[in-house]
Amino acid sequence: MRARHVLIAAAVLLVAVILQTSLFTRIRPFDVAPALTALVVVGFARHFPAETAMLLGFGAGLLQDLLAVSPLGLWALVMTTVAYATVRFRGRLEEDFGLMTPFVFAVTFGGLFLFAVLGTIFGEKTLADGGVVKKLLVPAIYNAVLSVAVLPLTAWTVGASRRPGTEFRL
């Protein structure tokens, strides 16, 4: 039963990565797409043990690297960092679930900023783009709004209790 939850989470992450790299390259309100993969990683990292959360984040990032046009390993590093931040602060989020939406905004913004910095280091010239602020802020806002629907869905998917912030144990 527990391995089943990890497989379901991996399948949902695969769907999120496919949507991120295919649908959201065409549908881009305000010329920016939500960072759906990061949002789903946050949703699952809240409920899984640290090692499983990191592995899911790394796997989702690696899939995004393979399907997108970015240096291999860049998204993997970013999604692992997003999963780590979620695991690190989930105790505080459990105490006050009202912090979840601002946390999703902050971790999405931080992940995209990390991607921009590392992309610039690896020759992508991401920070040299004129609309870099918009490309960092708008997806974070999208994720904060979408978190109201996606986070309960990820909790339900892994069979977490209805109480917010409940950690899933393997």
DRENFIDO-914112 format. One record per residue (C-alpha): residue number from 1; residue in three letters; x, y, z. Coordinates in pm, 1 decimal. Layout:
N
(NUM; ALA; (X; Y; Z)) ...
END
This chain:
170
(1; MET; (0.0; 0.0; 0.0)) (2; ARG; (278.9; 245.4; 82.9)) (3; ALA; (478.2; 173.9; -232.7)) (4; ARG; (153.7; 226.5; -420.1)) (5; HIS; (139.0; 585.1; -290.4)) (6; VAL; (490.3; 654.1; -415.5)) (7; LEU; (401.6; 511.3; -757.8)) (8; ILE; (85.9; 721.5; -771.6)) (9; ALA; (287.0; 1030.4; -676.0)) (10; ALA; (541.8; 950.5; -947.6)) (11; ALA; (261.7; 914.5; -1203.9)) (12; VAL; (106.0; 1247.0; -1100.6)) (13; LEU; (448.2; 1413.5; -1120.8)) (14; LEU; (495.5; 1266.2; -1468.3)) (15; VAL; (163.6; 1417.3; -1578.0)) (16; ALA; (263.1; 1753.5; -1425.6)) (17; VAL; (597.2; 1749.2; -1609.4)) (18; ILE; (428.3; 1659.5; -1938.0)) (19; LEU; (176.2; 1940.9; -1893.1)) (20; GLN; (455.4; 2181.1; -1798.4)) (21; THR; (669.2; 2098.8; -2101.5)) (22; SER; (393.9; 2065.1; -2360.9)) (23; LEU; (67.8; 2243.8; -2280.2)) (24; PHE; (217.3; 2536.0; -2090.3)) (25; THR; (465.3; 2610.0; -2368.0)) (26; ARG; (164.3; 2698.8; -2584.5)) (27; ILE; (-81.4; 2840.7; -2329.4)) (28; ARG; (93.3; 3127.1; -2154.2)) (29; PRO; (-127.7; 3396.2; -1999.9)) (30; PHE; (74.2; 3717.7; -1965.1)) (31; ASP; (345.2; 3536.6; -2165.4)) (32; VAL; (439.4; 3327.6; -1857.5)) (33; ALA; (325.5; 2979.5; -1752.8)) (34; PRO; (274.8; 2845.6; -1400.2)) (35; ALA; (548.5; 2627.3; -1255.3)) (36; LEU; (315.5; 2329.8; -1214.7)) (37; THR; (594.1; 2078.8; -1153.6)) (38; ALA; (726.4; 2280.7; -859.0)) (39; LEU; (376.5; 2307.0; -712.1)) (40; VAL; (318.9; 1932.2; -732.7)) (41; VAL; (662.7; 1864.8; -581.5)) (42; VAL; (569.0; 2089.4; -287.7)) (43; GLY; (238.3; 1906.6; -254.1)) (44; PHE; (396.5; 1563.0; -230.5)) (45; ALA; (702.6; 1668.2; -28.7)) (46; ARG; (467.5; 1776.8; 250.5)) (47; HIS; (356.9; 1416.9; 305.6)) (48; PHE; (649.0; 1189.3; 223.1)) (49; PRO; (963.2; 1120.0; 428.0)) (50; ALA; (1261.8; 1337.6; 340.1)) (51; GLU; (1444.0; 1079.5; 126.9)) (52; THR; (1135.3; 997.5; -77.4)) (53; ALA; (1050.0; 1365.6; -121.6)) (54; MET; (1402.3; 1442.3; -247.1)) (55; LEU; (1391.1; 1149.2; -486.4)) (56; LEU; (1053.3; 1256.7; -624.6)) (57; GLY; (1178.7; 1614.7; -665.1)) (58; PHE; (1497.0; 1500.1; -836.5)) (59; GLY; (1305.4; 1264.2; -1066.3)) (60; ALA; (1051.6; 1531.1; -1163.0)) (61; GLY; (1330.9; 1779.3; -1232.4)) (62; LEU; (1527.2; 1527.6; -1436.2)) (63; LEU; (1218.9; 1448.4; -1645.5)) (64; GLN; (1165.7; 1819.0; -1699.1)) (65; ASP; (1529.1; 1851.9; -1806.4)) (66; LEU; (1486.9; 1569.5; -2056.8)) (67; LEU; (1166.4; 1712.0; -2205.0)) (68; ALA; (1261.9; 2081.0; -2201.4)) (69; VAL; (1544.7; 2270.5; -2364.0)) (70; SER; (1763.6; 2334.6; -2061.1)) (71; PRO; (2101.6; 2201.9; -1953.3)) (72; LEU; (2069.5; 1849.8; -1816.9)) (73; GLY; (2045.8; 1848.9; -1438.7)) (74; LEU; (1946.4; 2211.9; -1392.9)) (75; TRP; (1577.6; 2148.0; -1321.8)) (76; ALA; (1673.2; 1837.7; -1124.2)) (77; LEU; (1879.9; 2052.4; -888.4)) (78; VAL; (1605.7; 2313.2; -860.8)) (79; MET; (1325.6; 2062.1; -790.6)) (80; THR; (1539.8; 1880.9; -534.4)) (81; THR; (1596.0; 2216.4; -364.2)) (82; VAL; (1220.4; 2287.1; -372.0)) (83; ALA; (1153.3; 1947.3; -213.6)) (84; TYR; (1421.9; 2010.6; 49.8)) (85; ALA; (1277.7; 2351.4; 140.6)) (86; THR; (932.9; 2197.6; 175.9)) (87; VAL; (1059.7; 1915.4; 397.0)) (88; ARG; (1263.2; 2160.3; 603.2)) (89; PHE; (970.5; 2392.6; 677.7)) (90; ARG; (674.5; 2153.6; 684.0)) (91; GLY; (672.3; 2144.8; 1064.6)) (92; ARG; (607.0; 2518.0; 1073.1)) (93; LEU; (345.1; 2484.7; 800.7)) (94; GLU; (172.2; 2211.8; 1000.1)) (95; GLU; (132.5; 2448.5; 1294.2)) (96; ASP; (-21.0; 2726.5; 1082.7)) (97; PHE; (-172.7; 2607.3; 754.9)) (98; GLY; (-244.7; 2969.4; 662.3)) (99; LEU; (123.8; 3005.4; 579.6)) (100; MET; (98.0; 2747.0; 301.5)) (101; THR; (-0.3; 2984.7; 19.4)) (102; PRO; (274.5; 3239.5; 99.9)) (103; PHE; (518.0; 2948.7; 133.2)) (104; VAL; (422.3; 2817.8; -212.7)) (105; PHE; (478.7; 3167.3; -352.2)) (106; ALA; (817.6; 3197.3; -181.1)) (107; VAL; (946.5; 2850.4; -270.1)) (108; THR; (833.2; 2887.9; -633.7)) (109; PHE; (998.1; 3228.4; -660.7)) (110; GLY; (1312.6; 3094.6; -493.5)) (111; GLY; (1324.3; 2790.6; -721.4)) (112; LEU; (1281.5; 3000.4; -1034.5)) (113; PHE; (1543.4; 3246.9; -911.4)) (114; LEU; (1784.1; 2959.1; -850.8)) (115; PHE; (1710.4; 2832.0; -1202.8)) (116; ALA; (1778.2; 3179.9; -1345.8)) (117; VAL; (2108.2; 3216.2; -1159.0)) (118; LEU; (2229.5; 2866.0; -1245.4)) (119; GLY; (2108.1; 2903.1; -1603.4)) (120; THR; (2310.9; 3221.0; -1635.6)) (121; ILE; (2617.8; 3046.3; -1493.7)) (122; PHE; (2573.7; 2765.4; -1748.0)) (123; GLY; (2544.8; 3006.9; -2041.2)) (124; GLU; (2166.9; 3037.3; -2079.8)) (125; LYS; (2173.9; 3416.6; -2017.5)) (126; THR; (1854.0; 3386.9; -1815.4)) (127; LEU; (1920.0; 3689.9; -1596.9)) (128; ALA; (2005.1; 3900.7; -1902.3)) (129; ASP; (1647.1; 3862.8; -2027.7)) (130; GLY; (1451.2; 4188.6; -2006.4)) (131; GLY; (1141.4; 4024.7; -1856.7)) (132; VAL; (1319.4; 3822.3; -1590.0)) (133; VAL; (1127.0; 3981.7; -1302.2)) (134; LYS; (794.7; 3898.6; -1467.7)) (135; LYS; (915.6; 3543.2; -1537.3)) (136; LEU; (995.4; 3500.0; -1167.3)) (137; LEU; (695.6; 3672.8; -1008.1)) (138; VAL; (401.7; 3569.9; -1227.4)) (139; PRO; (456.8; 3191.0; -1204.5)) (140; ALA; (493.5; 3227.0; -827.4)) (141; ILE; (159.6; 3410.0; -816.9)) (142; TYR; (0.5; 3143.3; -1040.0)) (143; ASN; (128.8; 2869.9; -808.8)) (144; ALA; (2.5; 3049.7; -498.4)) (145; VAL; (-344.9; 3068.5; -653.1)) (146; LEU; (-337.5; 2711.1; -785.8)) (147; SER; (-213.8; 2577.4; -450.2)) (148; VAL; (-566.1; 2606.5; -311.4)) (149; ALA; (-674.0; 2327.3; -548.7)) (150; VAL; (-354.1; 2129.7; -606.8)) (151; LEU; (-233.1; 2080.5; -248.0)) (152; PRO; (-553.2; 1912.6; -122.6)) (153; LEU; (-552.8; 1698.7; -436.7)) (154; THR; (-197.7; 1577.6; -373.2)) (155; ALA; (-284.2; 1504.0; -9.8)) (156; TRP; (-586.9; 1303.7; -119.7)) (157; THR; (-378.3; 1119.7; -382.0)) (158; VAL; (-134.8; 982.5; -124.1)) (159; GLY; (-407.2; 906.7; 125.9)) (160; ALA; (-302.6; 1164.3; 384.8)) (161; SER; (-558.9; 1244.3; 649.6)) (162; ARG; (-780.9; 1544.9; 606.9)) (163; ARG; (-584.2; 1734.8; 869.7)) (164; PRO; (-352.1; 1983.9; 690.4)) (165; GLY; (17.8; 1919.0; 721.7)) (166; THR; (-14.3; 1554.1; 819.2)) (167; GLU; (300.8; 1369.0; 722.2)) (168; PHE; (277.8; 1038.9; 537.5)) (169; ARG; (505.5; 770.5; 679.1)) (170; LEU; (649.4; 477.7; 486.6)) 
END
